[in-house]
Amino acid sequence: MDSLLLPTLPPETPLDERDGRYLRKAIVWSHAARRRGNRPFGAVIVSADGEVLAEAWCNTAETGDVTGHAETNAVRMLAGRGLSRDKLAAATIYSSGEPCVMCAGAIFWSSIGRVVFGIDAERLRAFRGERPEQRDVELSCRDVFAASAHPIECIGPALLDEAMAAHVGAWKS
């Protein structure tokens, strides 16, 4: 096969100890989501000083809410907590998978200033296959963040083997 036709996948990003620890927590939530019959995604929001502000998993199968992605669920947990924009701008959301367009929008609107994710959208598409109900908008979260009026740092893909593990056998072929 002509190697020019193969897609170039983004390289894995090395993480420091702190980012690795919290991304692994998000990955643990992705396994919990799968065990509950949901899509295998998890998210954790952490303040600059290391306080875990929210932890969530995808619960769309449990609730029937198609917006119940891990990242949107975590962002919703912040509502009413009285967190300042400055605190959120200094916070990081750790996501087991690259945030979709909807989740990237929620991250933007929440003012969270940093994203660290596991499996990227390109690798995730290989797991999901081409079934119409499993397809997504093929737009990177980085494209959404690039249009933001405030800076949103985006790091990933990272811990790929760990992040991909929850997806093995989880999607219909």
LINPELIN-V474812 format. One line per field, one symbol per residue. ss: DSSP state (H for helix, E for strand, C for the rest). psi: psi as a letter, one per 40 degrees, with the letter a starting at -180 (. if undefined). burial: + if it has 24 or more other ideal C-beta (glycine too) atoms within 12 Angstrom, else -. Layout:
BEGIN
ss: ???
psi: ???
burial: ???
END
This chain:
BEGIN
ss: CCHHHCCCCCCCCCCCHHHHHHHHHHHHHHHHHHHCCCCCCEEEEECCCCCEEEEEECCHHHHCCCCCCHHHHHHHHHCCCCCCHHHHHCCEEEEEECCCHHHHHHHHHHCCCEEEEEECHHHHHHHHCCCHHHCCCCCCHHHHHHCCCCCCEEECCCCHHHHHHCCCCCCCC
psi: iheeehihiiihhiiidddddddddddddddddddeeiigiiihhhideehhdihiihfddddeheefidddddddddheefhidddddeihhhhdihhidddddddddeehehhhibhiddddddddaehdeeiihghiddddddeieihhhhhiiifddddddeeheeih.
burial: ------------+-+---+--+++++++++++++---++++++++++----+++++++++-------+++++++++++----+----+++++++++++++++++++++-++++++++++++++++-++-------+---+++-++--+---+++++++++-+++-++--+---
END
